[in-house]
Amino acid sequence: MMITTNPGAEGPMRAALSLCRRHIVAAFGFSALVNILYIAPTLYMLQVYDRVVPTHGRLTLWFLTAVLLFALVTLSMLDRVRTRLLVRAGVRLDATLAPLLLDATIGRPDQPVARQALREFDNVRQTLSGPGVLALFDAPWTPIYVGVCFLVHPVLGVVALVGGTILPLIAWRNEKGTRTALERAQIAATTSYASQEAMLGGAEAVRALGMRRAMVTRQLRYRETMLALQTRAGFTGGNYMTATKFVRLALQSLALGLGALLAIDNQISGGSIFAASFLISRALAPIEMLIGSWKGIAQAHGSYLRLDKLLTETQTAGAVTQLPAPKGTLRLENVTLFNDTRDGTIISDVSLPIAAGEVIAIVGPSGAGKSTLARIIAGAIRPDRGRVRIDGADATDWDPEQLAEHIGYLPQDPSLFAGTVKENIARFRTELAHDPAAIDAAAIKAAERARARELIQRLPGGFDHELKPGGRGLSAGQAQRVALARAMFGDPAVLILDEPNAHLDAEGDGALLAAIDHYKKAGHTILVVSHKLGILPVVDKLLVMRGGRVEMFGPRDEVLPKIAPQRPRAVPAAPAKPAPTITAPSASA
Ligand SMILES: Nc1ncnc2c1ncn2[C@@H]1O[C@H](COP(=O)(O)OP(=O)(O)OP(=O)(O)O)[C@@H](O)[C@H]1O
């Protein structure tokens, strides 16, 4: 079932939980039966002391024992069933939420909670079927046990009532005393794990640059913060746990003593002494268990809230109308992107018309915002203001996965993944149970379009060459050409290539130029971010960026003399040597 968020409606986590409501309600119902059966040993004890021992009734003892064993076997089975119901609820929750959470992690990789989302979710799922939740289900039975104590004798009832009042107070103090520390510890842990993951991603550079000890020290500092907060919460929780144990043991013993006094005065039977102590212990057990498991419950609750926020923020609208395949007309309207602190912009008010079939080179100095603009047009990030229109329709009106089929994007860092070269080129469509033969054919065609087929076939295993995590196993130039083939998979109407020739040799440069030329002739729209002149022969227009703004935009032959007056007038047909770089004029020029 699809979970969507409407303003004012229940959050996505709650909506998912409500899908498991039947399991949870059933587990609660079984808890009621379990708690009724927990009285069986007490009744057995009463009967043995008060009926069997005085009358020497062996047969009665056999009968009572048989009934008790039957009750205990039933209790164990019911206990097992309620635990299994909660585990099943967890599995169901996983089936509903794991795809949404994985999707959300891709949507917000900048957030530590997104990086740890599945770990946080596993925490919630395991807590759901853990002893803390069972204790929560048992807790409503505490007043009933206290009531039964009153039935044995009002004095013993008062002792149970004292325990039933003091322990929830301790539990409440425990919750108040540890909540903030636990929340902070959890956030510190999430940040620490996320930073560790990032460090491992750059482990090679860390080793080569002699940053090993420095990075370990920094990582330990994060852990220290996390440990200090966890220790503080642990100490506070431990104090309350000790107090709980003391109160329970003291009241249990007191009940024995008082019971003995009452028995001496012939107000209760001998068996009732032990029965009352047992009932008090049973009445207080869930509260004691709750205090003991509170850390886990509070952490799971924190995770629940963070995941709910993440899902609410990243959820895409439900079904959107399927639009026809675009021809490739682009229009940028006041596209603006703020920086992280939102006190400045990375892209400011960019408005551009790009006709279908045009080839645009985006140039400008480092940090001008070229890659960021390319990422926005490719749909990798959303602008904070303004819109990108494709064939007149706002890009956000498209189903992102459907739109991505019509956009080929080559990021600055090739971003290949563990898997075969073919799987990477085919954008892992093999995972979606599409026709494998058609995917193979499309992957080979894309490699041919990118002029990368020969290069791939020279690899061990060719198209089935396995890449390691992070796409390792190829040279930078090879990776770039495989990523170019991936961009061209499915002959998309729009191609956005960010520094496609950054790592290419002369052969690669030529191949790239031929590939772009082919797409241009076929009427595809192409945007190329580049510092190199090699692509100029196929370029129609130049977009010059500076400081996140459009500095110049127009036909190549009009813009080029203004930004590179030192260049020879004729545009080279193809670079014989490594291509020189395109430089925008300095701000003062
Ligand atoms: N992920 C990010 N988070 C925050 N700021 C970013 C991010 N990526 C880029 N920036 C900022 O955006 C600005 C533009 O960066 P961008 O990568 O778009 O420049 P560029 O013109 O492509 O540079 P280059 O030619 O060096 O690749 C930079 O000042 C950079 O600090």
The ligand as a Gaussian input file, in Angstrom:
#p B3LYP/6-31G(d) Opt

LIG

0 1
 N       27.159000      20.330000      -2.403000
 C       27.393000      21.630000      -2.174000
 N       27.035000      22.170000      -1.012000
 C       27.263000      23.461000      -0.751000
 N       27.865000      24.303000      -1.616000
 C       28.255000      23.815000      -2.796000
 C       28.036000      22.456000      -3.140000
 N       28.520000      22.265000      -4.380000
 C       29.010000      23.451000      -4.780000
 N       28.857000      24.374000      -3.845000
 C       29.251000      25.792000      -3.939000
 O       28.654000      26.270000      -5.111000
 C       29.517000      27.102000      -5.830000
 C       29.517000      26.684000      -7.262000
 O       30.102000      25.396000      -7.382000
 P       30.111000      24.621000      -8.755000
 O       30.660000      23.257000      -8.496000
 O       28.785000      24.703000      -9.362000
 O       31.133000      25.490000      -9.576000
 P       31.760000      25.207000     -11.023000
 O       31.564000      26.433000     -11.804000
 O       31.207000      23.955000     -11.589000
 O       33.269000      25.017000     -10.637000
 P       34.372000      24.036000     -11.323000
 O       34.648000      24.574000     -12.685000
 O       35.533000      24.171000     -10.429000
 O       33.787000      22.671000     -11.333000
 C       30.880000      26.989000      -5.177000
 O       31.202000      28.236000      -4.620000
 C       30.744000      25.949000      -4.098000
 O       31.293000      26.441000      -2.914000

